[in-house]
């Protein structure tokens, strides 16, 4: 049984997938098998309609599937935002047809959540290997100025034609590659959390994401060049990440410290100087470099020699102190304040619990350190691979100054209740050392004194 079929046996939402050259021409028969006797309505934007929408419509017609007038967004600034969701909801509410999303992140997320709100399944035809959210549970949509993840099922059926994905604008595959390389430090984060007794590794979800991952990531130049087999492997890696999240009903298999940078910048509505929204993968890529350097700093410590009780006495702070710091940092930003307080409160532990976590780390360290060294890709290689694939590798390339990135780092420990390497850094009192590794003299993003 191949990897895709094993994944489909445990996914909660997605029941069928086609990933193969020419798959777009099978989309009509695929829809008919999943939704017999149901009409379809295609959802696309101008670009995705041109590259795939027309072919999907022809395939549906050839199978005798009734289709409604498609909704084709022509807005140049289209993104996953509540106003566009309302427009889609209005259109879908006027018909009983099953939505077929033809596009990538924005079109898929809008269609995913709108279909959920109407109590319907939907199908997606992906047009770019740009992120892992295609087959993930939940949709990321901006509402009231904040990027939020709304619970909703993944597509019931999914089609990806790597010939179409390979011909997509190069920045889309670059964004997907950056999102996929993030799974390397995310895996190390999960290993750390498991060693501390915070969250055990699920073998099935781990294997979906990690098996073959480094091989897929080893050819950034081929992905940048639009090589079809390389793009197919990239697509598979991203889809498997989504399936792993479905199977575990958690983003833990695919998300760690590196994603917390993206979450923070989402709340800041990060745009480039020319006003364009920065893709999820590009934000995560910068976070991946920082997260990998954080893990490298942890690996420089001999954690088998620490005194857990002494370290806990030195680094643990009562909730009142933590809360006061968060309130001070988030002053005038109510959305960010609510998030940081809620996430940090959920993972707050007393000093005895911190001692126990550090003891677990101390006992596991001789073996764990070797496992983590085998897991990660050196930060210098991560940076170079991002460059080769055409993704940002300097914060300025996504409109973030080094001073702003340093400020972002100070918020990362409060952005997620999930235990990750940034928490280990804080447990060990290494946050100043990490800041120096990133921004000090001779550092990767040196900020002159």
C-alpha positions in Angstrom: 0.0 0.0 0.0 1.5 3.4 -1.0 1.9 6.4 1.3 -1.2 8.2 0.0 -3.5 5.2 0.4 -2.2 4.6 4.0 -2.9 8.3 4.7 -6.4 8.2 3.3 -7.3 5.3 5.6 -6.8 7.5 8.7 -7.8 10.9 7.4 -11.1 12.2 8.9 -12.3 14.4 6.0 -10.5 13.7 2.7 -11.6 10.3 1.2 -10.0 10.4 -2.2 -7.0 12.0 -4.0 -5.5 12.1 -7.4 -1.9 13.3 -7.7 -0.5 12.7 -11.2 0.4 14.5 -14.4 -2.8 15.0 -16.4 -5.0 14.7 -13.3 -7.0 17.8 -14.2 -8.6 15.8 -17.1 -9.9 13.3 -14.6 -11.5 15.9 -12.4 -15.0 15.4 -13.9 -15.1 11.6 -13.4 -13.6 12.2 -9.9 -16.3 14.6 -8.9 -19.0 12.3 -10.3 -17.7 9.4 -8.2 -17.7 11.5 -5.0 -20.9 13.4 -5.5 -23.2 11.3 -7.8 -26.2 13.2 -9.2 -25.0 16.5 -7.7 -24.4 19.7 -9.6 -21.1 21.5 -9.3 -20.1 25.2 -9.1 -16.5 26.2 -9.8 -14.8 28.8 -7.6 -11.6 30.4 -9.0 -9.8 33.6 -9.6 -8.9 35.0 -13.0 -5.5 33.3 -13.0 -6.6 29.9 -11.7 -9.5 29.8 -14.1 -7.2 30.4 -17.0 -4.7 27.7 -16.0 -7.1 25.0 -14.8 -10.7 26.2 -14.4 -11.6 25.8 -18.0 -10.2 22.3 -18.2 -12.1 21.3 -15.0 -15.3 22.7 -16.6 -14.7 20.7 -19.8 -14.0 17.5 -17.8 -17.2 18.0 -15.8 -19.2 18.5 -19.0 -17.7 15.4 -20.6 -19.1 13.4 -17.6 -22.5 14.9 -17.9 -22.2 16.8 -14.6 -24.6 19.8 -14.4 -22.7 23.0 -13.5 -23.8 26.3 -12.2 -22.4 29.6 -13.4 -18.9 29.8 -11.8 -17.8 32.4 -9.4 -14.5 33.9 -10.6 -13.0 36.5 -8.4 -11.4 39.3 -10.4 -10.1 41.4 -7.5 -6.3 42.1 -7.8 -6.0 42.2 -4.0 -7.9 39.0 -3.4 -6.9 37.3 -0.1 -8.5 35.1 2.5 -10.5 37.9 4.2 -14.0 38.0 5.7 -15.5 40.3 3.0 -14.6 37.9 0.2 -15.9 35.0 2.3 -19.3 36.8 2.6 -19.4 37.2 -1.2 -18.8 33.5 -1.7 -21.4 32.6 1.0 -24.0 34.7 -0.8 -23.3 32.9 -4.1 -23.2 29.4 -2.6 -26.4 30.1 -0.6 -28.3 30.6 -3.9 -27.6 27.1 -5.1 -27.5 23.5 -3.8 -24.4 22.8 -6.0 -21.2 21.3 -4.5 -18.3 23.8 -4.7 -15.2 22.9 -6.5 -12.3 25.2 -5.5 -9.8 25.7 -8.3 -6.8 27.4 -6.9 -4.4 27.4 -4.0 -4.4 28.8 -0.5 -6.9 31.7 -0.8 -9.5 30.0 -3.0 -9.2 26.8 -1.0 -9.6 28.4 2.4 -12.5 30.6 1.4 -14.3 27.6 -0.2 -13.5 25.3 2.7 -15.0 27.6 5.3 -18.0 28.7 3.3 -18.9 25.1 2.4 -18.6 24.2 6.1 -20.9 27.1 7.2 -23.5 25.7 4.7 -23.1 22.2 5.9 -21.7 20.8 2.6 -18.6 18.9 1.5 -16.5 20.3 -1.3 -13.8 19.3 -3.7 -10.5 21.1 -4.5 -8.4 21.1 -7.6 -5.0 22.5 -6.6 -3.1 24.7 -9.0 0.2 25.3 -7.1 2.4 23.5 -4.6 2.3 26.5 -2.4 1.4 25.4 1.2 0.2 22.4 3.3 -3.2 23.8 4.0 -5.0 22.1 1.1 -5.7 18.9 3.1 -5.5 20.4 6.6 -8.4 20.8 8.9 -9.3 24.5 9.3 -9.1 27.6 7.2 -7.0 30.7 7.8 -9.1 33.8 7.2 -8.6 37.5 8.2 -11.5 38.9 10.3 -11.5 42.3 12.0 -7.9 42.8 11.0 -6.6 39.6 12.6 -5.7 36.4 10.8 -7.6 33.6 12.5 -7.9 29.8 12.0 -11.5 28.7 11.8 -12.4 25.0 12.4 -13.8 23.4 9.2 -13.2 20.1 7.4 -10.7 19.6 4.7 -11.9 18.8 1.1 -13.7 15.6 0.6 -11.8 15.0 -2.6 -8.6 16.6 -3.9 -6.9 16.7 -7.3 -3.4 18.0 -8.0 -1.9 18.0 -11.5 1.9 18.5 -11.1 2.2 19.7 -14.7 0.0 22.6 -13.8 1.7 23.2 -10.4 5.1 23.1 -12.1 4.1 25.9 -14.5 2.7 28.1 -11.8 4.6 31.3 -10.8 7.9 30.4 -9.3 7.1 32.2 -6.0 4.3 29.8 -5.3 6.5 26.7 -5.3 9.1 28.6 -3.4 6.5 29.4 -0.7 5.5 25.7 -0.6 9.1 24.6 -0.3 9.6 27.1 2.6 6.5 25.7 4.3 7.8 22.1 3.8 11.3 22.7 5.1 9.7 24.1 8.3 8.7 20.5 9.1 12.3 19.8 9.9 12.6 22.0 13.0 8.9 21.3 13.8 9.9 17.6 14.1 12.7 18.5 16.5 10.3 20.6 18.6 8.0 17.6 18.9 10.9 15.4 20.0 11.8 17.9 22.7 8.2 18.1 23.9 7.9 14.4 24.0 11.1 14.1 26.1 9.7 16.5 28.6 6.4 14.6 28.9 4.4 17.4 27.3 3.2 15.7 24.1 4.1 12.2 22.9 5.1 11.6 19.2 2.4 9.9 17.2 4.3 7.4 15.0 1.8 7.4 12.1 1.5 11.2 11.8 5.3 11.5 12.2 5.9 9.1 9.4 3.5 10.9 7.0 5.4 14.1 7.4 9.0 13.0 7.9 9.5 9.9 5.7 11.2 11.0 2.6 11.2 14.7 3.6 14.9 15.4 3.3 15.0 13.7 -0.1 12.2 16.0 -1.3 14.0 19.1 0.1 17.3 18.1 -1.5 16.5 19.6 -5.0 15.5 23.2 -4.5 17.0 24.2 -7.9 14.8 21.6 -9.7 11.7 22.9 -7.9 12.6 26.5 -8.9 13.1 25.4 -12.5 9.6 23.9 -12.7 10.8 20.3 -12.9 7.6 18.2 -12.9 8.8 15.1 -10.9 10.3 17.4 -8.3 7.1 19.5 -8.1 5.1 16.3 -7.7 7.3 15.2 -4.7 6.9 18.7 -3.2 3.1 18.5 -3.7 3.0 15.1 -2.0 5.1 16.3 0.9 2.7 19.2 1.5 -0.4 17.0 1.1 1.0 14.4 3.5 1.5 17.2 6.1 -2.1 18.1 5.8 -3.2 14.5 6.1 -1.0 14.1 9.2 -2.8 17.1 10.8 -6.2 15.5 9.8 -5.2 12.2 11.3 -4.1 13.7 14.6 -6.6 16.5 14.6 -3.7 18.9 15.4 -1.2 20.9 13.6 1.6 19.5 15.8 3.1 17.2 13.1 3.7 20.2 10.8 4.1 23.3 13.1 6.6 24.4 15.7 8.4 27.5 16.8 8.9 28.6 13.2 5.2 28.9 12.6 4.8 31.2 15.6 6.7 33.9 13.7 4.1 33.6 10.9 1.2 33.7 13.5 2.6 37.0 14.9 3.1 38.6 11.6 -0.4 37.5 10.6 -1.7 39.5 13.5 0.3 42.5 12.2 -1.1 42.0 8.7 2.4 41.9 7.4 2.8 43.3 3.9 5.8 44.2 1.7 6.6 47.8 1.1 4.6 47.8 -2.0 1.5 46.7 -0.1 1.4 43.0 -1.1 0.5 40.4 1.5 3.4 38.1 2.3 2.7 34.4 1.8 2.4 32.0 4.7 5.4 30.0 3.4 7.7 33.1 3.1 6.9 34.1 6.7 7.5 30.6 7.9 10.8 30.4 6.0 12.3 33.2 7.9 11.0 31.7 11.1 12.5 28.3 10.1 16.0 29.9 9.9 15.5 31.4 13.4 14.0 28.3 14.8 16.9 26.1 13.5 19.5 28.5 15.1 17.5 28.2 18.3 17.8 24.4 18.2 21.5 24.6 17.3 21.9 26.7 20.5 20.2 24.1 22.6 22.4 21.4 21.1 25.5 23.3 22.3 24.4 22.7 25.9 25.2 19.6 27.9 21.7 19.1 29.2 22.7 15.8 30.8 24.7 17.7 33.3 22.1 20.3 34.4 20.5 20.4 37.9 16.8 20.6 37.0 15.8 22.0 40.4 18.4 24.7 40.3 17.6 25.7 36.8 13.9 25.9 37.6 14.6 28.1 40.6 16.5 30.4 38.4 14.2 30.7 35.4 10.6 30.0 36.7 8.4 33.1 37.2 5.0 33.2 38.9 1.9 33.8 36.7 1.5 37.3 38.0 4.9 38.3 36.8 4.4 36.7 33.4 1.0 38.3 33.0 2.3 41.7 33.9 5.0 41.4 31.2 2.5 40.3 28.6 0.2 43.2 29.4 3.1 45.6 29.1 4.3 44.2 25.8 0.9 44.1 24.3 -0.4 47.5 25.5 -2.8 49.1 23.0 -3.1 45.8 21.0 -6.2 44.0 22.4 -6.2 41.2 19.9 -2.6 40.3 20.5 -3.0 40.7 24.3 -5.9 38.2 24.3 -4.0 35.7 22.3 -0.7 35.9 24.3 -2.5 35.8 27.6 -4.7 32.8 26.6 -1.9 30.7 24.9 0.6 31.4 27.7 -1.9 30.7 30.5 -2.8 27.3 28.8 0.9 26.2 29.0 1.8 27.7 32.3 3.3 25.3 34.8 4.4 25.6 38.4 8.0 25.3 39.5 7.7 21.7 40.5 6.3 20.8 37.0 9.1 22.7 35.4 11.6 20.8 37.4 10.0 17.5 36.2 10.1 18.6 32.6 13.8 19.5 32.9 14.5 16.2 34.6 12.9 14.4 31.6 15.1 16.4 29.3 18.2 15.7 31.4 17.5 11.9 31.4 16.8 11.8 27.6 19.5 14.1 26.5 22.4 11.7 25.7 20.3 9.9 23.2 17.9 12.7 22.3 20.8 15.1 21.3 22.0 12.6 18.7 18.5 12.1 17.4 17.9 15.9 17.0 21.2 16.3 15.3 20.1 13.7 12.8 16.8 15.4 12.4 17.7 19.0 11.6 19.3 20.5 8.6 22.0 23.1 9.5 20.7 26.6 9.5 23.3 27.6 6.9 21.9 24.9 4.5 18.3 26.0 5.3 19.2 29.5 4.3 21.0 28.5 1.1 18.2 26.1 0.0 15.7 28.9 0.5 17.8 31.1 -1.7 18.1 28.4 -4.4 14.4 27.8 -4.5 13.7 31.5 -4.8 12.3 32.1 -1.3 13.2 34.9 1.1 16.2 34.2 3.3 16.7 37.7 4.8 13.9 39.4 6.8 14.1 42.5 4.7 12.9 40.4 1.7 9.5 40.2 3.4 9.4 43.8 4.6 10.7 43.1 8.1 13.7 45.0 9.4 16.2 43.3 11.6 15.1 45.5 14.5 11.5 44.4 13.9 12.5 40.8 13.7 14.3 41.2 17.1 11.1 42.6 18.5 9.1 39.8 17.0 11.4 37.3 18.8 10.4 38.7 22.1 6.8 37.8 21.5 7.3 34.2 20.2 7.3 32.5 23.7 3.8 33.8 24.2 2.3 33.0 20.8 1.3 29.3 21.2 0.4 27.0 24.1 2.2 24.2 22.3 5.6 23.3 23.8 8.4 24.0 21.3 12.1 24.8 21.2 11.4 28.5 22.2 10.0 27.2 25.5 13.1 25.1 26.1 15.2 28.2 25.5 13.1 30.1 28.1 13.2 27.1 30.6 17.0 27.2 30.3 17.4 31.0 30.6 18.9 31.1 27.1 16.7 33.8 25.4 19.4 36.5 25.7 21.9 34.0 24.2 19.5 33.3 21.3 19.1 37.0 20.7 22.8 37.4 20.5 23.1 34.3 18.1 20.6 36.0 15.8 21.4 39.7 16.1 24.7 40.1 17.9 28.1 40.9 16.5 28.9 38.5 13.6 25.5 37.0 13.8 23.4 36.0 10.8 21.3 39.2 11.1 23.7 41.4 13.0 22.3 44.7 14.2 25.1 47.2 14.7 25.4 48.5 18.2 
